Amino acid sequence: MTVLVRDLRPDVPADAEGFARVRRLALPYILFTPDSVRHTAAHVHPAARFRPLVAEEDGEIIGTAQVHLLHDSPEPGQGALNIYVRPDRTGRGAGRLLARVAEEYLADLGATRLLAWALDEPGNRAFAERHGYRPGRGAHFLRLDLAHGTLPPPPLPGIPPGVELRTAADFAADPRPLFELDAETVRDEPGDVDTEFTDYDAWVEEVWHHPLLNRELTVVACADGRPVAFTVAYTDGGTRYSTAMTGTVRAHRGRGLAKLAKAHSLYRARAAGITEAFTGNDSGNGPMLAINKWLGYAFRAREVRYIRGLG
């Protein structure tokens, strides 16, 4: 059996479904659907030079790679390649071939530093180290069982005076205040790479119109009419929910607003029939890990960001 690597054809239904299937099997803690695969392929910022790849064996997609430049980082020359192979199709050379094509592509674009996420498992660690990568920061995947009432019982933290809870749906006519909140909070997100959001129109296309974004379950805490904290909710059209981002602007931290927003989002999600909630945290983000522990999230897996220099 021969494995070959080619570009994803996002408009071909079998390709989009195959890509999403591999990711669901290899990385079940993040939501992927064919619609989200197509959306990402079409709406990632052009400066990212995004190139999704698939590894195919006898017509079946068994591996995937998301390859792009980190265009929203103030430090140039950084590239990302996130490679995942179906757990029941490993050992066929798909990961090696995907890595080779991805690295050559990023090198041709001028990348001098490569970053790749991998689940913290012996085989993945050995693969990364054989290819010259060293481990960087870690992140935790967490799961909350909403079907059996594991959320903290009311009363939840009270809403402070002058604070109002709203949803992203309330900003449908003008989402710019949420862009500004997202841009401010992402600058303080722990990680190996600094990120800056500066292109509002690109954010609208890529983030605001993302097919998994659930505006009714995305809860925003506002003070003096301005969004100051939020939790962003993704849903897959079924019973699964994932937190894409939770954060508070610096001037309003220490008031429990992120905790408040996330708790209310989860209660709304459970009332809407969601049975599973997933979230991810940088392993050094103590405050957010504490909030998730209070909410009842349980550890499921660890992911490590591996780094390799080029040239």
Backbone torsions as a table, in degrees:
resi	resn	phi	psi	omega
1	MET	NA	134.0	-175.9
2	THR	-107.2	133.1	175.8
3	VAL	-101.9	131.8	175.7
4	LEU	-128.3	154.1	179.9
5	VAL	-113.5	135.6	179.4
6	ARG	-147.9	170.4	175.8
7	ASP	-71.7	143.5	172.4
8	LEU	-65.0	139.1	172.4
9	ARG	-105.7	87.7	-169.7
10	PRO	-61.9	-25.6	-179.3
11	ASP	-83.9	-4.9	175.0
12	VAL	-89.7	117.0	-174.6
13	PRO	-53.4	-40.9	-178.1
14	ALA	-64.9	-33.1	178.4
15	ASP	-69.4	-48.8	-179.1
16	ALA	-61.7	-42.5	179.0
17	GLU	-67.3	-40.4	179.8
18	GLY	-64.5	-41.5	177.5
19	PHE	-62.1	-48.2	-179.6
20	ALA	-63.1	-38.1	-178.9
21	ARG	-63.9	-44.9	178.7
22	VAL	-59.4	-45.1	-178.5
23	ARG	-66.1	-38.2	179.0
24	ARG	-64.4	-38.1	-179.4
25	LEU	-74.4	-40.7	-176.5
26	ALA	-83.3	-29.4	-173.4
27	LEU	-138.2	69.9	-172.7
28	PRO	-72.1	0.7	-177.3
29	TYR	-93.0	-3.9	178.7
30	ILE	-122.4	140.3	-177.7
31	LEU	-82.0	129.6	173.9
32	PHE	-135.1	135.7	172.7
33	THR	-136.2	162.4	175.3
34	PRO	-56.0	-38.4	178.4
35	ASP	-62.9	-40.8	-179.6
36	SER	-69.1	-34.1	176.6
37	VAL	-63.6	-46.4	179.3
38	ARG	-63.7	-41.8	-178.2
39	HIS	-62.7	-46.5	-179.3
40	THR	-61.2	-44.3	-179.4
41	ALA	-61.4	-33.4	-175.2
42	ALA	-88.6	-25.9	-166.9
43	HIS	-122.2	3.5	170.6
44	VAL	-62.3	143.1	-177.3
45	HIS	-53.6	136.0	-179.1
46	PRO	-55.1	-31.1	-178.5
47	ALA	-66.6	-18.0	179.1
48	ALA	-73.9	-18.2	-176.7
49	ARG	50.4	45.3	-174.0
50	PHE	-62.2	132.2	178.6
51	ARG	-137.2	102.1	175.4
52	PRO	-82.7	135.0	-178.9
53	LEU	-120.2	155.1	172.4
54	VAL	-131.6	148.6	169.7
55	ALA	-104.8	129.3	-172.6
56	GLU	-121.9	136.4	176.4
57	GLU	-127.8	115.2	-179.0
58	ASP	50.8	44.4	176.4
59	GLY	83.2	-3.0	-179.9
60	GLU	-106.3	130.7	175.6
61	ILE	-75.6	120.1	-177.8
62	ILE	-118.5	-9.9	179.7
63	GLY	-149.1	157.1	-177.0
64	THR	-141.4	155.7	173.8
65	ALA	-145.8	135.6	170.9
66	GLN	-107.3	116.7	-171.4
67	VAL	-124.2	128.5	-178.1
68	HIS	-167.4	163.1	170.3
69	LEU	-84.1	147.5	177.3
70	LEU	-85.9	75.8	-171.6
71	HIS	-68.2	-24.3	-177.5
72	ASP	-92.8	16.4	173.0
73	SER	-98.5	140.1	177.9
74	PRO	-69.6	-12.2	179.1
75	GLU	-99.1	114.0	-177.5
76	PRO	-72.4	166.1	172.4
77	GLY	84.0	17.1	-179.0
78	GLN	-107.2	133.8	-179.9
79	GLY	-127.3	154.3	-179.3
80	ALA	-125.4	140.3	173.1
81	LEU	-139.3	113.5	179.5
82	ASN	-110.7	110.7	-172.1
83	ILE	-113.4	128.9	175.1
84	TYR	-139.2	136.9	-179.5
85	VAL	-117.6	144.9	176.6
86	ARG	-52.3	132.1	-177.7
87	PRO	-57.5	-29.0	-179.9
88	ASP	-92.7	10.7	178.9
89	ARG	-129.3	21.2	178.2
90	THR	-76.8	165.8	178.1
91	GLY	81.6	8.6	-179.7
92	ARG	-104.7	-0.3	179.8
93	GLY	91.6	4.8	-178.1
94	ALA	-64.2	-45.3	-179.4
95	GLY	-62.6	-42.1	-179.7
96	ARG	-62.8	-44.2	-179.4
97	LEU	-67.1	-41.7	178.3
98	LEU	-62.0	-43.7	-179.5
99	ALA	-62.6	-41.4	-178.6
100	ARG	-63.8	-47.1	-179.6
101	VAL	-64.8	-43.0	-178.6
102	ALA	-64.1	-45.1	-178.5
103	GLU	-65.3	-40.7	178.5
104	GLU	-64.1	-40.1	179.5
105	TYR	-63.7	-46.9	-178.9
106	LEU	-67.2	-37.5	177.0
107	ALA	-62.7	-40.1	178.3
108	ASP	-64.6	-26.3	177.9
109	LEU	-83.6	-3.3	177.8
110	GLY	95.4	12.0	178.7
111	ALA	-67.0	138.8	178.1
112	THR	-117.3	-6.0	179.9
113	ARG	-143.7	126.1	-177.9
114	LEU	-112.0	140.9	178.7
115	LEU	-128.8	136.6	-177.1
116	ALA	-144.3	127.4	175.4
117	TRP	-82.4	144.3	175.5
118	ALA	-151.0	141.0	175.1
119	LEU	-61.2	142.1	-175.2
120	ASP	-79.8	77.5	179.1
121	GLU	-130.7	152.4	-174.1
122	PRO	-53.5	-45.1	-178.6
123	GLY	-63.3	-40.7	179.2
124	ASN	-67.3	-42.5	179.2
125	ARG	-61.5	-44.2	-179.7
126	ALA	-64.0	-40.9	179.1
127	PHE	-60.1	-48.2	-178.2
128	ALA	-62.7	-43.4	-177.7
129	GLU	-68.2	-35.6	176.9
130	ARG	-63.5	-28.3	-178.4
131	HIS	-95.2	13.2	172.4
132	GLY	87.4	15.2	-179.3
133	TYR	-95.5	147.7	175.2
134	ARG	-116.4	148.1	-177.4
135	PRO	-71.9	139.7	174.3
136	GLY	-112.4	-131.8	-177.0
137	ARG	-74.3	156.1	175.8
138	GLY	-108.8	163.8	176.6
139	ALA	-142.0	150.8	-179.3
140	HIS	-107.1	137.3	168.1
141	PHE	-99.4	131.6	-176.5
142	LEU	-125.2	151.0	179.4
143	ARG	-131.2	141.7	177.1
144	LEU	-123.8	126.9	178.5
145	ASP	-86.3	102.2	-179.8
146	LEU	-84.0	-12.0	-176.3
147	ALA	-75.8	-19.2	-174.6
148	HIS	-120.7	26.9	169.3
149	GLY	64.4	42.6	-178.3
150	THR	-87.4	-0.3	176.6
151	LEU	-68.4	149.4	175.0
152	PRO	-56.8	136.8	-179.9
153	PRO	-71.3	154.0	173.6
154	PRO	-60.1	155.6	6.1
155	PRO	-81.5	139.5	173.0
156	LEU	-78.6	172.1	175.1
157	PRO	-53.5	135.1	-178.1
158	GLY	-68.3	153.8	177.3
159	ILE	-78.3	120.1	-177.1
160	PRO	-63.6	154.9	176.0
161	PRO	-56.5	138.5	178.9
162	GLY	82.9	0.8	-179.8
163	VAL	-110.5	137.7	178.4
164	GLU	-126.5	136.4	175.6
165	LEU	-94.1	128.4	178.0
166	ARG	-130.9	178.6	175.4
167	THR	-118.1	165.1	177.9
168	ALA	-61.9	-27.1	178.7
169	ALA	-60.5	-28.3	179.0
170	ASP	-68.6	-13.2	-178.3
171	PHE	-108.5	17.7	-175.8
172	ALA	-58.2	-37.1	-177.6
173	ALA	-72.4	-27.7	-178.7
174	ASP	-154.1	91.5	-178.7
175	PRO	-81.4	3.5	-176.7
176	ARG	-55.3	-39.5	177.9
177	PRO	-58.7	-31.6	177.6
178	LEU	-75.2	-33.8	172.9
179	PHE	-60.4	-45.7	-179.1
180	GLU	-63.7	-37.8	176.5
181	LEU	-65.9	-46.2	179.3
182	ASP	-60.0	-44.7	-178.3
183	ALA	-63.9	-37.4	-178.5
184	GLU	-73.0	-41.1	-176.7
185	THR	-75.7	-33.2	-177.3
186	VAL	-66.4	-24.4	179.0
187	ARG	-64.2	-24.5	-178.2
188	ASP	-103.3	6.1	-178.7
189	GLU	-71.1	128.8	179.5
190	PRO	-62.9	145.9	178.5
191	GLY	167.0	177.2	179.7
192	ASP	-81.8	-14.1	-173.7
193	VAL	-131.0	131.1	172.4
194	ASP	-76.1	143.9	-177.1
195	THR	-128.6	139.6	176.7
196	GLU	-133.3	124.1	173.8
197	PHE	-94.7	119.6	-178.6
198	THR	-127.9	-14.3	-174.0
199	ASP	-106.0	98.3	-177.5
200	TYR	-62.2	-45.6	-177.3
201	ASP	-62.0	-40.0	178.2
202	ALA	-66.6	-38.6	177.6
203	TRP	-61.6	-42.2	178.9
204	VAL	-59.1	-47.1	-178.1
205	GLU	-66.7	-44.7	-172.9
206	GLU	-83.7	-41.3	-172.4
207	VAL	-100.6	-54.1	-173.7
208	TRP	-65.5	-34.2	-179.4
209	HIS	-98.4	15.5	179.0
210	HIS	-62.6	132.9	-174.8
211	PRO	-65.6	-19.7	179.5
212	LEU	-91.8	-11.8	-179.5
213	LEU	-64.6	124.0	177.0
214	ASN	-105.4	102.9	-174.8
215	ARG	-70.2	-29.4	-179.8
216	GLU	-72.9	-26.6	179.9
217	LEU	-98.0	-7.9	174.4
218	THR	-81.4	114.1	-173.0
219	VAL	-104.4	135.4	-175.4
220	VAL	-124.0	128.8	173.6
221	ALA	-94.4	125.3	-178.5
222	CYS	-114.5	140.0	174.5
223	ALA	-127.0	127.8	-176.7
224	ASP	55.1	36.1	177.1
225	GLY	80.3	0.1	-176.7
226	ARG	-112.9	133.0	175.4
227	PRO	-62.0	128.6	-178.7
228	VAL	-126.6	-11.4	177.4
229	ALA	-156.7	153.5	179.8
230	PHE	-161.7	163.1	165.8
231	THR	-131.3	126.8	-174.7
232	VAL	-96.7	124.3	-175.4
233	ALA	-108.2	131.5	170.6
234	TYR	-110.5	143.5	172.5
235	THR	-135.1	155.2	-173.8
236	ASP	-101.0	12.7	-177.4
237	GLY	84.1	-3.0	178.1
238	GLY	-120.4	-118.9	-174.6
239	THR	-117.5	13.3	-176.8
240	ARG	-111.7	142.2	-174.2
241	TYR	-133.5	144.8	176.7
242	SER	-141.8	140.1	174.5
243	THR	-85.9	120.8	179.7
244	ALA	-86.2	-31.9	-178.6
245	MET	-164.7	139.8	170.5
246	THR	-135.2	130.1	-178.0
247	GLY	-165.3	165.1	179.8
248	THR	-136.7	139.9	176.4
249	VAL	-66.6	153.6	-171.9
250	ARG	-56.4	-40.8	-173.9
251	ALA	-66.7	-15.7	-176.3
252	HIS	-118.5	15.0	178.1
253	ARG	-75.6	159.5	180.0
254	GLY	85.1	6.2	-179.3
255	ARG	-108.7	2.4	178.8
256	GLY	76.5	20.5	-174.0
257	LEU	-74.0	-37.3	177.3
258	ALA	-65.2	-42.0	177.6
259	LYS	-61.2	-42.5	179.9
260	LEU	-63.6	-47.7	-178.3
261	ALA	-63.1	-43.0	-177.2
262	LYS	-68.9	-40.2	178.8
263	ALA	-61.9	-45.6	-179.6
264	HIS	-66.4	-35.6	176.9
265	SER	-63.0	-42.9	-178.9
266	LEU	-67.9	-38.0	175.8
267	TYR	-63.6	-39.8	177.2
268	ARG	-66.0	-38.5	179.8
269	ALA	-64.6	-43.5	179.6
270	ARG	-63.6	-39.9	178.3
271	ALA	-65.0	-25.6	179.9
272	ALA	-86.5	1.9	177.3
273	GLY	97.1	7.6	176.8
274	ILE	-71.8	135.8	-177.9
275	THR	-112.5	-20.3	179.8
276	GLU	-131.4	135.5	175.9
277	ALA	-125.1	136.6	179.4
278	PHE	-122.8	152.0	174.8
279	THR	-153.1	163.5	177.7
280	GLY	-134.6	144.9	-179.2
281	ASN	-139.0	139.7	167.5
282	ASP	-56.9	138.6	-174.9
283	SER	-65.5	-17.2	177.6
284	GLY	-96.2	3.0	-177.8
285	ASN	-88.6	75.0	-176.7
286	GLY	-55.8	-47.1	-178.5
287	PRO	-59.1	-42.3	-178.6
288	MET	-72.9	-36.2	176.2
289	LEU	-62.6	-37.1	178.4
290	ALA	-66.6	-40.4	177.3
291	ILE	-61.2	-45.8	-178.0
292	ASN	-66.9	-34.3	175.3
293	LYS	-64.3	-42.3	178.1
294	TRP	-62.2	-36.6	-179.7
295	LEU	-74.1	-15.6	177.9
296	GLY	105.1	6.7	178.3
297	TYR	-65.1	143.9	178.3
298	ALA	-117.3	144.2	179.7
299	PHE	-63.8	135.5	177.6
300	ARG	-119.9	-39.1	-178.1
301	ALA	-164.4	164.9	176.9
302	ARG	-121.4	140.6	177.1
303	GLU	-120.4	144.8	-178.9
304	VAL	-122.3	138.4	175.7
305	ARG	-94.4	115.9	-179.4
306	TYR	-94.3	147.5	-173.6
307	ILE	-130.2	139.4	177.1
308	ARG	-140.8	134.0	175.2
309	GLY	-88.6	146.4	175.1
310	LEU	-113.7	144.5	176.2
311	GLY	72.8	NA	NA
